[in-house]
Amino acid sequence: MDALKIAATILLVLFELFLIIVVLLQSGKSAGLSASLGGGSETFFGKNKARSLEGRLQRLTTISAAGFIILSILLAILS
């Protein structure tokens, strides 16, 4: 049980650091092309958003946040 708790703690720290880095790499909502054009470009560029860097960072943020939550719950149960 101790080995599982140590492994989960190490994974949690790695997820924390990765989540912080991914969130800091993202640009704000007001920054970008859609803000400068008044939001009209969002419909045009919305199709390819998942292939862009912003889409990948958003997907990585979602995955790392889910992993962080799952590991936090697991550690709370193990305690």
C-alpha positions as CSV (number, residue, x, y, z in Angstrom):
1,M,0.0,0.0,0.0
2,D,2.9,2.3,0.7
3,A,4.4,1.8,-2.7
4,L,1.1,2.6,-4.4
5,K,0.8,5.8,-2.3
6,I,4.3,6.9,-3.2
7,A,3.8,6.2,-6.9
8,A,0.5,8.1,-6.9
9,T,2.2,11.1,-5.1
10,I,5.0,11.2,-7.6
11,L,2.5,11.0,-10.5
12,L,0.4,13.8,-8.9
13,V,3.4,16.1,-8.6
14,L,4.2,15.4,-12.3
15,F,0.6,16.1,-13.3
16,E,0.7,19.3,-11.2
17,L,3.9,20.6,-12.9
18,F,2.6,19.6,-16.4
19,L,-0.7,21.4,-15.8
20,I,1.0,24.6,-14.6
21,I,3.2,24.6,-17.7
22,V,0.4,23.9,-20.2
23,V,-1.8,26.6,-18.7
24,L,1.0,29.2,-18.8
25,L,1.7,28.4,-22.4
26,Q,-1.9,29.2,-23.4
27,S,-2.7,32.7,-24.6
28,G,-5.6,34.7,-23.1
29,K,-9.1,34.8,-24.5
30,S,-8.6,38.4,-25.6
31,A,-5.3,37.7,-27.4
32,G,-5.4,36.3,-30.8
33,L,-6.9,36.8,-34.2
34,S,-10.5,36.4,-33.2
35,A,-10.3,39.3,-30.8
36,S,-8.8,41.7,-33.3
37,L,-11.5,40.9,-35.9
38,G,-14.4,41.2,-33.6
39,G,-15.1,37.5,-33.2
40,G,-16.2,36.9,-36.8
41,S,-13.3,34.8,-37.6
42,E,-14.2,32.3,-34.9
43,T,-16.7,30.7,-37.1
44,F,-14.2,30.5,-40.0
45,F,-11.3,29.2,-38.0
46,G,-13.4,27.1,-35.6
47,K,-13.2,24.1,-37.9
48,N,-9.4,23.8,-37.7
49,K,-9.0,24.8,-34.1
50,A,-8.4,21.3,-32.9
51,R,-5.4,21.0,-35.2
52,S,-3.8,24.3,-34.1
53,L,-1.5,24.8,-31.2
54,E,-4.3,26.3,-29.1
55,G,-6.5,23.3,-29.7
56,R,-3.7,20.9,-28.7
57,L,-2.9,22.9,-25.5
58,Q,-6.6,23.0,-24.6
59,R,-6.8,19.2,-25.0
60,L,-3.6,18.7,-23.0
61,T,-5.0,20.9,-20.3
62,T,-8.2,18.9,-20.1
63,I,-6.4,15.6,-19.9
64,S,-3.9,16.8,-17.3
65,A,-6.7,18.3,-15.2
66,A,-8.7,15.1,-15.3
67,G,-5.6,13.1,-14.3
68,F,-4.9,15.5,-11.5
69,I,-8.4,15.2,-10.1
70,I,-8.4,11.4,-10.4
71,L,-5.0,11.1,-8.6
72,S,-6.1,13.5,-5.9
73,I,-9.2,11.4,-5.3
74,L,-7.1,8.3,-5.3
75,L,-4.7,9.7,-2.7
76,A,-7.6,10.9,-0.5
77,I,-9.0,7.3,-0.6
78,L,-5.7,5.8,0.2
79,S,-5.1,8.1,3.2
